[in-house]
């Protein structure tokens, strides 16, 4: 009799849960962006959010929560109800590096989230203020070696993709370049355009418009293949920094405890969106490469990136704050 009662109880639970999942989502979703407007994370989140809202038939509201290298927004996402109505655009810094940057991180990049899908791989572009007397990556490296500590590069903050990629560049080239952290890409680019900063190695979406307008000069890209949107700009590997590859990446996570069914629903929608000509064209124009995958593959990718960049941080002598 008892087994029969258990089967009946499970059947009742399934009947109760079924309509809830079938109705998901029944209200707007919040997509947390742990950085200010104007940077690569924000640009890509808005592009994806627009397509998600169409596919889910619900608004996807962008919620910018900058601060502490993305930790403030990430903590908010980690502590949100695991009901599928709060998701976050994570990236290299927030999901793979912050644990090694901050001594008291208010969330765990692995345990606090349910990976949904990788979204895009984003190469960085080595840019300089046009007033700097260099026209190639080789000339910049030579200039930096002849003027150690006199050049300054800006980043979106300690642990950001721009910070890590440029530190990796310094290690690979043996150059001494001063790091100036900012609270987001937007204010940093303002100072670079005005000439207060010499250079930067920043995500393509954030700098593309400034490169096309001539406000910044592009010297190289951080991927092993050229960007279709910048076909005349060589890779750093082509420019003589052999084997150099340091790409940013972005992906959607939900709070830990979010049901597998909801994660699967969001994953399917993201993968479908990433195949649409509109979104692929938008990403191509921003210098981003579509890279949607399964939740399991994204989880494995995050783990591999934690190991890879932890090694880079140790080599660069970057101590936890």
FENFEN-V716302 format. One record per backbone hydrogen bond with DSSP energy under -1.0 kcal/mol. CO is the residue of the C=O (numbers start at 1). NH is the residue of the N-H. Records with the same first field share a line. If there is no record, write none. Layout:
BEGIN
CO->NH + NH
END
This chain:
BEGIN
1->5
2->6
3->7
4->8
5->9
6->10
7->11
8->12
9->13
10->14
11->15
12->16
13->17
14->18
17->21
18->22
19->23
21->24
29->61
30->87
31->63
32->89
33->65
39->43
40->44
41->45
42->46
43->47
44->48
45->49
46->50
47->51
48->52
49->53
50->54
51->55
52->56
59->29
61->31
63->33
67->72
68->71
70->74
71->75
72->76
73->77
74->78
75->79
81->83
85->30
87->32
88->90 + 253
90->251
91->95
92->96
93->97 + 98
97->100
98->102
101->321
108->112
112->256
114->254
117->252
119->291
120->250
121->289
122->248
123->204
124->222
125->202
126->219
127->200
128->217
129->132
132->134
136->140
137->141
138->142
139->143
140->144
141->145
142->146
143->147
147->150
151->178
152->198 + 199
153->180
155->182
157->160
160->164
161->165
162->166
163->167
164->168
165->169
166->170
167->171
168->172
169->173
170->174 + 175
176->149
178->153
180->155
182->184
185->189
186->190
187->191
188->192
189->193
190->194
191->196 + 197
198->129
199->154
200->127
202->125
203->207
204->208
207->211
208->212
209->213
210->215 + 216
217->128
220->126
221->236
222->246
227->230
230->233
234->221
235->239
236->241
237->240
240->242
241->244
248->122
249->92
250->119 + 120
251->90
252->116 + 117
253->88
254->114
255->258
259->263
260->264
261->265
262->266
263->267
264->268
265->269
266->270
267->271
268->272
269->273
270->274
272->275
273->276
276->280
277->281
278->282
279->283
280->284
281->285
282->286
283->288
284->287
289->121
294->298
295->299
296->300
297->301
298->302
299->303
300->304
301->305
302->306
303->307
304->308
305->309
306->310
307->311
308->312
309->313
310->314
311->315
312->316
313->318
END
